[in-house]
Amino acid sequence: MYYTSIIIAITSGVFYHIIQKSITSKANPLISLVVTYTIALVLSLLLYAFDQSRINLLEDLKAINWASYVLGIAIVGLEFGILLAYRNGWDVGKLSIINNIIIAAVLVPIGLIMFKEQFSVKAILGISVSLLGLLIMKL
């Protein structure tokens, strides 16, 4: 499941950007998000119904903490921002790279401080090279 999970994330991420870029500019971005999250809700509920590890809905809902609610806010912000960026002329390749590198760079100190994560010299060099790549691309 270690590699399967990242393959799912990468594949979904590629489709995510292709589809975000393909949303018609005629559609209201907020209504587009409503449709998107309605489909996500229905699919999630269907997958939950077939999940063999589930206990029961009430117990599973009780196990949810504040993070799931705030994540909903963050996801809407991410989706809305990316949709607006594409509508304002960002290239599909550049937006993804710039967005992900800057997010990763911001998360490094957060990971160190909040989650006590350890970063190797290799990881810090990799992020530094990525940031240098942004400068070369002339962000």
Phi and psi in radians as a Rosetta constraint file:
Dihedral C 1 N 2 CA 2 C 2 CIRCULARHARMONIC -0.992 0.35
Dihedral N 2 CA 2 C 2 N 3 CIRCULARHARMONIC -0.922 0.35
Dihedral C 2 N 3 CA 3 C 3 CIRCULARHARMONIC -1.399 0.35
Dihedral N 3 CA 3 C 3 N 4 CIRCULARHARMONIC -0.585 0.35
Dihedral C 3 N 4 CA 4 C 4 CIRCULARHARMONIC -1.024 0.35
Dihedral N 4 CA 4 C 4 N 5 CIRCULARHARMONIC -0.733 0.35
Dihedral C 4 N 5 CA 5 C 5 CIRCULARHARMONIC -1.094 0.35
Dihedral N 5 CA 5 C 5 N 6 CIRCULARHARMONIC -0.733 0.35
Dihedral C 5 N 6 CA 6 C 6 CIRCULARHARMONIC -1.286 0.35
Dihedral N 6 CA 6 C 6 N 7 CIRCULARHARMONIC -0.556 0.35
Dihedral C 6 N 7 CA 7 C 7 CIRCULARHARMONIC -1.128 0.35
Dihedral N 7 CA 7 C 7 N 8 CIRCULARHARMONIC -0.734 0.35
Dihedral C 7 N 8 CA 8 C 8 CIRCULARHARMONIC -1.074 0.35
Dihedral N 8 CA 8 C 8 N 9 CIRCULARHARMONIC -0.791 0.35
Dihedral C 8 N 9 CA 9 C 9 CIRCULARHARMONIC -1.108 0.35
Dihedral N 9 CA 9 C 9 N 10 CIRCULARHARMONIC -0.771 0.35
Dihedral C 9 N 10 CA 10 C 10 CIRCULARHARMONIC -1.167 0.35
Dihedral N 10 CA 10 C 10 N 11 CIRCULARHARMONIC -0.830 0.35
Dihedral C 10 N 11 CA 11 C 11 CIRCULARHARMONIC -1.036 0.35
Dihedral N 11 CA 11 C 11 N 12 CIRCULARHARMONIC -0.804 0.35
Dihedral C 11 N 12 CA 12 C 12 CIRCULARHARMONIC -1.105 0.35
Dihedral N 12 CA 12 C 12 N 13 CIRCULARHARMONIC -0.675 0.35
Dihedral C 12 N 13 CA 13 C 13 CIRCULARHARMONIC -1.105 0.35
Dihedral N 13 CA 13 C 13 N 14 CIRCULARHARMONIC -0.696 0.35
Dihedral C 13 N 14 CA 14 C 14 CIRCULARHARMONIC -1.121 0.35
Dihedral N 14 CA 14 C 14 N 15 CIRCULARHARMONIC -0.864 0.35
Dihedral C 14 N 15 CA 15 C 15 CIRCULARHARMONIC -1.091 0.35
Dihedral N 15 CA 15 C 15 N 16 CIRCULARHARMONIC -0.654 0.35
Dihedral C 15 N 16 CA 16 C 16 CIRCULARHARMONIC -0.945 0.35
Dihedral N 16 CA 16 C 16 N 17 CIRCULARHARMONIC -0.884 0.35
Dihedral C 16 N 17 CA 17 C 17 CIRCULARHARMONIC -1.235 0.35
Dihedral N 17 CA 17 C 17 N 18 CIRCULARHARMONIC -0.670 0.35
Dihedral C 17 N 18 CA 18 C 18 CIRCULARHARMONIC -1.087 0.35
Dihedral N 18 CA 18 C 18 N 19 CIRCULARHARMONIC -0.773 0.35
Dihedral C 18 N 19 CA 19 C 19 CIRCULARHARMONIC -1.266 0.35
Dihedral N 19 CA 19 C 19 N 20 CIRCULARHARMONIC -0.710 0.35
Dihedral C 19 N 20 CA 20 C 20 CIRCULARHARMONIC -1.008 0.35
Dihedral N 20 CA 20 C 20 N 21 CIRCULARHARMONIC -0.774 0.35
Dihedral C 20 N 21 CA 21 C 21 CIRCULARHARMONIC -1.155 0.35
Dihedral N 21 CA 21 C 21 N 22 CIRCULARHARMONIC -0.435 0.35
Dihedral C 21 N 22 CA 22 C 22 CIRCULARHARMONIC -1.552 0.35
Dihedral N 22 CA 22 C 22 N 23 CIRCULARHARMONIC -0.122 0.35
Dihedral C 22 N 23 CA 23 C 23 CIRCULARHARMONIC -1.166 0.35
Dihedral N 23 CA 23 C 23 N 24 CIRCULARHARMONIC 2.245 0.35
Dihedral C 23 N 24 CA 24 C 24 CIRCULARHARMONIC -1.085 0.35
Dihedral N 24 CA 24 C 24 N 25 CIRCULARHARMONIC 2.478 0.35
Dihedral C 24 N 25 CA 25 C 25 CIRCULARHARMONIC -1.260 0.35
Dihedral N 25 CA 25 C 25 N 26 CIRCULARHARMONIC -0.187 0.35
Dihedral C 25 N 26 CA 26 C 26 CIRCULARHARMONIC -1.300 0.35
Dihedral N 26 CA 26 C 26 N 27 CIRCULARHARMONIC -0.412 0.35
Dihedral C 26 N 27 CA 27 C 27 CIRCULARHARMONIC -1.402 0.35
Dihedral N 27 CA 27 C 27 N 28 CIRCULARHARMONIC 2.378 0.35
Dihedral C 27 N 28 CA 28 C 28 CIRCULARHARMONIC -1.111 0.35
Dihedral N 28 CA 28 C 28 N 29 CIRCULARHARMONIC 2.223 0.35
Dihedral C 28 N 29 CA 29 C 29 CIRCULARHARMONIC -1.063 0.35
Dihedral N 29 CA 29 C 29 N 30 CIRCULARHARMONIC -0.577 0.35
Dihedral C 29 N 30 CA 30 C 30 CIRCULARHARMONIC -1.275 0.35
Dihedral N 30 CA 30 C 30 N 31 CIRCULARHARMONIC -0.672 0.35
Dihedral C 30 N 31 CA 31 C 31 CIRCULARHARMONIC -1.180 0.35
Dihedral N 31 CA 31 C 31 N 32 CIRCULARHARMONIC -0.626 0.35
Dihedral C 31 N 32 CA 32 C 32 CIRCULARHARMONIC -1.039 0.35
Dihedral N 32 CA 32 C 32 N 33 CIRCULARHARMONIC -0.742 0.35
Dihedral C 32 N 33 CA 33 C 33 CIRCULARHARMONIC -1.145 0.35
Dihedral N 33 CA 33 C 33 N 34 CIRCULARHARMONIC -0.657 0.35
Dihedral C 33 N 34 CA 34 C 34 CIRCULARHARMONIC -1.054 0.35
Dihedral N 34 CA 34 C 34 N 35 CIRCULARHARMONIC -0.807 0.35
Dihedral C 34 N 35 CA 35 C 35 CIRCULARHARMONIC -1.111 0.35
Dihedral N 35 CA 35 C 35 N 36 CIRCULARHARMONIC -0.781 0.35
Dihedral C 35 N 36 CA 36 C 36 CIRCULARHARMONIC -0.991 0.35
Dihedral N 36 CA 36 C 36 N 37 CIRCULARHARMONIC -0.836 0.35
Dihedral C 36 N 37 CA 37 C 37 CIRCULARHARMONIC -1.357 0.35
Dihedral N 37 CA 37 C 37 N 38 CIRCULARHARMONIC -0.376 0.35
Dihedral C 37 N 38 CA 38 C 38 CIRCULARHARMONIC -1.171 0.35
Dihedral N 38 CA 38 C 38 N 39 CIRCULARHARMONIC -0.786 0.35
Dihedral C 38 N 39 CA 39 C 39 CIRCULARHARMONIC -1.090 0.35
Dihedral N 39 CA 39 C 39 N 40 CIRCULARHARMONIC -0.755 0.35
Dihedral C 39 N 40 CA 40 C 40 CIRCULARHARMONIC -1.084 0.35
Dihedral N 40 CA 40 C 40 N 41 CIRCULARHARMONIC -0.698 0.35
Dihedral C 40 N 41 CA 41 C 41 CIRCULARHARMONIC -1.097 0.35
Dihedral N 41 CA 41 C 41 N 42 CIRCULARHARMONIC -0.871 0.35
Dihedral C 41 N 42 CA 42 C 42 CIRCULARHARMONIC -1.081 0.35
Dihedral N 42 CA 42 C 42 N 43 CIRCULARHARMONIC -0.800 0.35
Dihedral C 42 N 43 CA 43 C 43 CIRCULARHARMONIC -1.105 0.35
Dihedral N 43 CA 43 C 43 N 44 CIRCULARHARMONIC -0.745 0.35
Dihedral C 43 N 44 CA 44 C 44 CIRCULARHARMONIC -1.092 0.35
Dihedral N 44 CA 44 C 44 N 45 CIRCULARHARMONIC -0.725 0.35
Dihedral C 44 N 45 CA 45 C 45 CIRCULARHARMONIC -1.149 0.35
Dihedral N 45 CA 45 C 45 N 46 CIRCULARHARMONIC -0.682 0.35
Dihedral C 45 N 46 CA 46 C 46 CIRCULARHARMONIC -1.120 0.35
Dihedral N 46 CA 46 C 46 N 47 CIRCULARHARMONIC -0.778 0.35
Dihedral C 46 N 47 CA 47 C 47 CIRCULARHARMONIC -1.115 0.35
Dihedral N 47 CA 47 C 47 N 48 CIRCULARHARMONIC -0.678 0.35
Dihedral C 47 N 48 CA 48 C 48 CIRCULARHARMONIC -1.078 0.35
Dihedral N 48 CA 48 C 48 N 49 CIRCULARHARMONIC -0.690 0.35
Dihedral C 48 N 49 CA 49 C 49 CIRCULARHARMONIC -1.071 0.35
Dihedral N 49 CA 49 C 49 N 50 CIRCULARHARMONIC -0.509 0.35
Dihedral C 49 N 50 CA 50 C 50 CIRCULARHARMONIC -1.739 0.35
Dihedral N 50 CA 50 C 50 N 51 CIRCULARHARMONIC 0.037 0.35
Dihedral C 50 N 51 CA 51 C 51 CIRCULARHARMONIC -1.311 0.35
Dihedral N 51 CA 51 C 51 N 52 CIRCULARHARMONIC 2.021 0.35
Dihedral C 51 N 52 CA 52 C 52 CIRCULARHARMONIC -1.264 0.35
Dihedral N 52 CA 52 C 52 N 53 CIRCULARHARMONIC -0.318 0.35
Dihedral C 52 N 53 CA 53 C 53 CIRCULARHARMONIC -1.552 0.35
Dihedral N 53 CA 53 C 53 N 54 CIRCULARHARMONIC -0.080 0.35
Dihedral C 53 N 54 CA 54 C 54 CIRCULARHARMONIC -1.206 0.35
Dihedral N 54 CA 54 C 54 N 55 CIRCULARHARMONIC 2.601 0.35
Dihedral C 54 N 55 CA 55 C 55 CIRCULARHARMONIC -1.611 0.35
Dihedral N 55 CA 55 C 55 N 56 CIRCULARHARMONIC -1.300 0.35
Dihedral C 55 N 56 CA 56 C 56 CIRCULARHARMONIC -2.816 0.35
Dihedral N 56 CA 56 C 56 N 57 CIRCULARHARMONIC 2.782 0.35
Dihedral C 56 N 57 CA 57 C 57 CIRCULARHARMONIC -0.997 0.35
Dihedral N 57 CA 57 C 57 N 58 CIRCULARHARMONIC -0.804 0.35
Dihedral C 57 N 58 CA 58 C 58 CIRCULARHARMONIC -1.126 0.35
Dihedral N 58 CA 58 C 58 N 59 CIRCULARHARMONIC -0.759 0.35
Dihedral C 58 N 59 CA 59 C 59 CIRCULARHARMONIC -1.126 0.35
Dihedral N 59 CA 59 C 59 N 60 CIRCULARHARMONIC -0.730 0.35
Dihedral C 59 N 60 CA 60 C 60 CIRCULARHARMONIC -1.145 0.35
Dihedral N 60 CA 60 C 60 N 61 CIRCULARHARMONIC -0.656 0.35
Dihedral C 60 N 61 CA 61 C 61 CIRCULARHARMONIC -1.189 0.35
Dihedral N 61 CA 61 C 61 N 62 CIRCULARHARMONIC -0.622 0.35
Dihedral C 61 N 62 CA 62 C 62 CIRCULARHARMONIC -1.136 0.35
Dihedral N 62 CA 62 C 62 N 63 CIRCULARHARMONIC -0.480 0.35
Dihedral C 62 N 63 CA 63 C 63 CIRCULARHARMONIC -1.355 0.35
Dihedral N 63 CA 63 C 63 N 64 CIRCULARHARMONIC -0.183 0.35
Dihedral C 63 N 64 CA 64 C 64 CIRCULARHARMONIC -1.283 0.35
Dihedral N 64 CA 64 C 64 N 65 CIRCULARHARMONIC 2.377 0.35
Dihedral C 64 N 65 CA 65 C 65 CIRCULARHARMONIC -1.954 0.35
Dihedral N 65 CA 65 C 65 N 66 CIRCULARHARMONIC -3.021 0.35
Dihedral C 65 N 66 CA 66 C 66 CIRCULARHARMONIC -0.982 0.35
Dihedral N 66 CA 66 C 66 N 67 CIRCULARHARMONIC -0.534 0.35
Dihedral C 66 N 67 CA 67 C 67 CIRCULARHARMONIC -1.075 0.35
Dihedral N 67 CA 67 C 67 N 68 CIRCULARHARMONIC -0.643 0.35
Dihedral C 67 N 68 CA 68 C 68 CIRCULARHARMONIC -1.145 0.35
Dihedral N 68 CA 68 C 68 N 69 CIRCULARHARMONIC -0.622 0.35
Dihedral C 68 N 69 CA 69 C 69 CIRCULARHARMONIC -1.252 0.35
Dihedral N 69 CA 69 C 69 N 70 CIRCULARHARMONIC -0.777 0.35
Dihedral C 69 N 70 CA 70 C 70 CIRCULARHARMONIC -1.211 0.35
Dihedral N 70 CA 70 C 70 N 71 CIRCULARHARMONIC -0.572 0.35
Dihedral C 70 N 71 CA 71 C 71 CIRCULARHARMONIC -1.045 0.35
Dihedral N 71 CA 71 C 71 N 72 CIRCULARHARMONIC -0.661 0.35
Dihedral C 71 N 72 CA 72 C 72 CIRCULARHARMONIC -1.009 0.35
Dihedral N 72 CA 72 C 72 N 73 CIRCULARHARMONIC -0.726 0.35
Dihedral C 72 N 73 CA 73 C 73 CIRCULARHARMONIC -1.147 0.35
Dihedral N 73 CA 73 C 73 N 74 CIRCULARHARMONIC -0.774 0.35
Dihedral C 73 N 74 CA 74 C 74 CIRCULARHARMONIC -1.106 0.35
Dihedral N 74 CA 74 C 74 N 75 CIRCULARHARMONIC -0.707 0.35
Dihedral C 74 N 75 CA 75 C 75 CIRCULARHARMONIC -1.139 0.35
Dihedral N 75 CA 75 C 75 N 76 CIRCULARHARMONIC -0.747 0.35
Dihedral C 75 N 76 CA 76 C 76 CIRCULARHARMONIC -1.084 0.35
Dihedral N 76 CA 76 C 76 N 77 CIRCULARHARMONIC -0.739 0.35
Dihedral C 76 N 77 CA 77 C 77 CIRCULARHARMONIC -1.065 0.35
Dihedral N 77 CA 77 C 77 N 78 CIRCULARHARMONIC -0.755 0.35
Dihedral C 77 N 78 CA 78 C 78 CIRCULARHARMONIC -1.101 0.35
Dihedral N 78 CA 78 C 78 N 79 CIRCULARHARMONIC -0.871 0.35
Dihedral C 78 N 79 CA 79 C 79 CIRCULARHARMONIC -1.075 0.35
Dihedral N 79 CA 79 C 79 N 80 CIRCULARHARMONIC -0.814 0.35
Dihedral C 79 N 80 CA 80 C 80 CIRCULARHARMONIC -1.114 0.35
Dihedral N 80 CA 80 C 80 N 81 CIRCULARHARMONIC -0.774 0.35
Dihedral C 80 N 81 CA 81 C 81 CIRCULARHARMONIC -1.094 0.35
Dihedral N 81 CA 81 C 81 N 82 CIRCULARHARMONIC -0.765 0.35
Dihedral C 81 N 82 CA 82 C 82 CIRCULARHARMONIC -1.186 0.35
Dihedral N 82 CA 82 C 82 N 83 CIRCULARHARMONIC -0.733 0.35
Dihedral C 82 N 83 CA 83 C 83 CIRCULARHARMONIC -1.045 0.35
Dihedral N 83 CA 83 C 83 N 84 CIRCULARHARMONIC -0.768 0.35
Dihedral C 83 N 84 CA 84 C 84 CIRCULARHARMONIC -1.149 0.35
Dihedral N 84 CA 84 C 84 N 85 CIRCULARHARMONIC -0.659 0.35
Dihedral C 84 N 85 CA 85 C 85 CIRCULARHARMONIC -1.074 0.35
Dihedral N 85 CA 85 C 85 N 86 CIRCULARHARMONIC -0.786 0.35
Dihedral C 85 N 86 CA 86 C 86 CIRCULARHARMONIC -1.112 0.35
Dihedral N 86 CA 86 C 86 N 87 CIRCULARHARMONIC -0.687 0.35
Dihedral C 86 N 87 CA 87 C 87 CIRCULARHARMONIC -1.177 0.35
Dihedral N 87 CA 87 C 87 N 88 CIRCULARHARMONIC -0.368 0.35
Dihedral C 87 N 88 CA 88 C 88 CIRCULARHARMONIC -1.756 0.35
Dihedral N 88 CA 88 C 88 N 89 CIRCULARHARMONIC 0.326 0.35
Dihedral C 88 N 89 CA 89 C 89 CIRCULARHARMONIC 1.725 0.35
Dihedral N 89 CA 89 C 89 N 90 CIRCULARHARMONIC 0.071 0.35
Dihedral C 89 N 90 CA 90 C 90 CIRCULARHARMONIC -1.152 0.35
Dihedral N 90 CA 90 C 90 N 91 CIRCULARHARMONIC 2.486 0.35
Dihedral C 90 N 91 CA 91 C 91 CIRCULARHARMONIC -1.362 0.35
Dihedral N 91 CA 91 C 91 N 92 CIRCULARHARMONIC 2.547 0.35
Dihedral C 91 N 92 CA 92 C 92 CIRCULARHARMONIC -1.077 0.35
Dihedral N 92 CA 92 C 92 N 93 CIRCULARHARMONIC -0.676 0.35
Dihedral C 92 N 93 CA 93 C 93 CIRCULARHARMONIC -1.245 0.35
Dihedral N 93 CA 93 C 93 N 94 CIRCULARHARMONIC -0.800 0.35
Dihedral C 93 N 94 CA 94 C 94 CIRCULARHARMONIC -1.186 0.35
Dihedral N 94 CA 94 C 94 N 95 CIRCULARHARMONIC -0.765 0.35
Dihedral C 94 N 95 CA 95 C 95 CIRCULARHARMONIC -1.031 0.35
Dihedral N 95 CA 95 C 95 N 96 CIRCULARHARMONIC -0.828 0.35
Dihedral C 95 N 96 CA 96 C 96 CIRCULARHARMONIC -1.064 0.35
Dihedral N 96 CA 96 C 96 N 97 CIRCULARHARMONIC -0.806 0.35
Dihedral C 96 N 97 CA 97 C 97 CIRCULARHARMONIC -1.110 0.35
Dihedral N 97 CA 97 C 97 N 98 CIRCULARHARMONIC -0.893 0.35
Dihedral C 97 N 98 CA 98 C 98 CIRCULARHARMONIC -1.075 0.35
Dihedral N 98 CA 98 C 98 N 99 CIRCULARHARMONIC -0.824 0.35
Dihedral C 98 N 99 CA 99 C 99 CIRCULARHARMONIC -1.028 0.35
Dihedral N 99 CA 99 C 99 N 100 CIRCULARHARMONIC -0.874 0.35
Dihedral C 99 N 100 CA 100 C 100 CIRCULARHARMONIC -1.212 0.35
Dihedral N 100 CA 100 C 100 N 101 CIRCULARHARMONIC -0.658 0.35
Dihedral C 100 N 101 CA 101 C 101 CIRCULARHARMONIC -1.173 0.35
Dihedral N 101 CA 101 C 101 N 102 CIRCULARHARMONIC -0.780 0.35
Dihedral C 101 N 102 CA 102 C 102 CIRCULARHARMONIC -1.152 0.35
Dihedral N 102 CA 102 C 102 N 103 CIRCULARHARMONIC -0.717 0.35
Dihedral C 102 N 103 CA 103 C 103 CIRCULARHARMONIC -1.062 0.35
Dihedral N 103 CA 103 C 103 N 104 CIRCULARHARMONIC -0.797 0.35
Dihedral C 103 N 104 CA 104 C 104 CIRCULARHARMONIC -1.062 0.35
Dihedral N 104 CA 104 C 104 N 105 CIRCULARHARMONIC -0.745 0.35
Dihedral C 104 N 105 CA 105 C 105 CIRCULARHARMONIC -1.120 0.35
Dihedral N 105 CA 105 C 105 N 106 CIRCULARHARMONIC -0.679 0.35
Dihedral C 105 N 106 CA 106 C 106 CIRCULARHARMONIC -1.208 0.35
Dihedral N 106 CA 106 C 106 N 107 CIRCULARHARMONIC -0.607 0.35
Dihedral C 106 N 107 CA 107 C 107 CIRCULARHARMONIC -1.306 0.35
Dihedral N 107 CA 107 C 107 N 108 CIRCULARHARMONIC -0.378 0.35
Dihedral C 107 N 108 CA 108 C 108 CIRCULARHARMONIC -1.015 0.35
Dihedral N 108 CA 108 C 108 N 109 CIRCULARHARMONIC -0.990 0.35
Dihedral C 108 N 109 CA 109 C 109 CIRCULARHARMONIC -1.135 0.35
Dihedral N 109 CA 109 C 109 N 110 CIRCULARHARMONIC -0.546 0.35
Dihedral C 109 N 110 CA 110 C 110 CIRCULARHARMONIC -1.133 0.35
Dihedral N 110 CA 110 C 110 N 111 CIRCULARHARMONIC -0.762 0.35
Dihedral C 110 N 111 CA 111 C 111 CIRCULARHARMONIC -1.059 0.35
Dihedral N 111 CA 111 C 111 N 112 CIRCULARHARMONIC -0.717 0.35
Dihedral C 111 N 112 CA 112 C 112 CIRCULARHARMONIC -1.150 0.35
Dihedral N 112 CA 112 C 112 N 113 CIRCULARHARMONIC -0.794 0.35
Dihedral C 112 N 113 CA 113 C 113 CIRCULARHARMONIC -1.419 0.35
Dihedral N 113 CA 113 C 113 N 114 CIRCULARHARMONIC -0.922 0.35
Dihedral C 113 N 114 CA 114 C 114 CIRCULARHARMONIC -1.385 0.35
Dihedral N 114 CA 114 C 114 N 115 CIRCULARHARMONIC -0.643 0.35
Dihedral C 114 N 115 CA 115 C 115 CIRCULARHARMONIC -1.959 0.35
Dihedral N 115 CA 115 C 115 N 116 CIRCULARHARMONIC 0.065 0.35
Dihedral C 115 N 116 CA 116 C 116 CIRCULARHARMONIC 0.943 0.35
Dihedral N 116 CA 116 C 116 N 117 CIRCULARHARMONIC 0.612 0.35
Dihedral C 116 N 117 CA 117 C 117 CIRCULARHARMONIC -1.325 0.35
Dihedral N 117 CA 117 C 117 N 118 CIRCULARHARMONIC 2.717 0.35
Dihedral C 117 N 118 CA 118 C 118 CIRCULARHARMONIC -1.873 0.35
Dihedral N 118 CA 118 C 118 N 119 CIRCULARHARMONIC 2.395 0.35
Dihedral C 118 N 119 CA 119 C 119 CIRCULARHARMONIC -2.115 0.35
Dihedral N 119 CA 119 C 119 N 120 CIRCULARHARMONIC 2.338 0.35
Dihedral C 119 N 120 CA 120 C 120 CIRCULARHARMONIC -1.429 0.35
Dihedral N 120 CA 120 C 120 N 121 CIRCULARHARMONIC 2.908 0.35
Dihedral C 120 N 121 CA 121 C 121 CIRCULARHARMONIC -1.063 0.35
Dihedral N 121 CA 121 C 121 N 122 CIRCULARHARMONIC -0.657 0.35
Dihedral C 121 N 122 CA 122 C 122 CIRCULARHARMONIC -1.045 0.35
Dihedral N 122 CA 122 C 122 N 123 CIRCULARHARMONIC -0.768 0.35
Dihedral C 122 N 123 CA 123 C 123 CIRCULARHARMONIC -1.124 0.35
Dihedral N 123 CA 123 C 123 N 124 CIRCULARHARMONIC -0.755 0.35
Dihedral C 123 N 124 CA 124 C 124 CIRCULARHARMONIC -1.164 0.35
Dihedral N 124 CA 124 C 124 N 125 CIRCULARHARMONIC -0.682 0.35
Dihedral C 124 N 125 CA 125 C 125 CIRCULARHARMONIC -1.115 0.35
Dihedral N 125 CA 125 C 125 N 126 CIRCULARHARMONIC -0.721 0.35
Dihedral C 125 N 126 CA 126 C 126 CIRCULARHARMONIC -1.053 0.35
Dihedral N 126 CA 126 C 126 N 127 CIRCULARHARMONIC -0.765 0.35
Dihedral C 126 N 127 CA 127 C 127 CIRCULARHARMONIC -1.177 0.35
Dihedral N 127 CA 127 C 127 N 128 CIRCULARHARMONIC -0.662 0.35
Dihedral C 127 N 128 CA 128 C 128 CIRCULARHARMONIC -1.089 0.35
Dihedral N 128 CA 128 C 128 N 129 CIRCULARHARMONIC -0.748 0.35
Dihedral C 128 N 129 CA 129 C 129 CIRCULARHARMONIC -1.126 0.35
Dihedral N 129 CA 129 C 129 N 130 CIRCULARHARMONIC -0.682 0.35
Dihedral C 129 N 130 CA 130 C 130 CIRCULARHARMONIC -1.093 0.35
Dihedral N 130 CA 130 C 130 N 131 CIRCULARHARMONIC -0.761 0.35
Dihedral C 130 N 131 CA 131 C 131 CIRCULARHARMONIC -1.124 0.35
Dihedral N 131 CA 131 C 131 N 132 CIRCULARHARMONIC -0.664 0.35
Dihedral C 131 N 132 CA 132 C 132 CIRCULARHARMONIC -1.080 0.35
Dihedral N 132 CA 132 C 132 N 133 CIRCULARHARMONIC -0.661 0.35
Dihedral C 132 N 133 CA 133 C 133 CIRCULARHARMONIC -1.060 0.35
Dihedral N 133 CA 133 C 133 N 134 CIRCULARHARMONIC -0.648 0.35
Dihedral C 133 N 134 CA 134 C 134 CIRCULARHARMONIC -1.084 0.35
Dihedral N 134 CA 134 C 134 N 135 CIRCULARHARMONIC -0.730 0.35
Dihedral C 134 N 135 CA 135 C 135 CIRCULARHARMONIC -1.117 0.35
Dihedral N 135 CA 135 C 135 N 136 CIRCULARHARMONIC -0.697 0.35
Dihedral C 135 N 136 CA 136 C 136 CIRCULARHARMONIC -1.122 0.35
Dihedral N 136 CA 136 C 136 N 137 CIRCULARHARMONIC -0.658 0.35
Dihedral C 136 N 137 CA 137 C 137 CIRCULARHARMONIC -1.264 0.35
Dihedral N 137 CA 137 C 137 N 138 CIRCULARHARMONIC -0.170 0.35
Dihedral C 137 N 138 CA 138 C 138 CIRCULARHARMONIC 1.029 0.35
Dihedral N 138 CA 138 C 138 N 139 CIRCULARHARMONIC 1.031 0.35
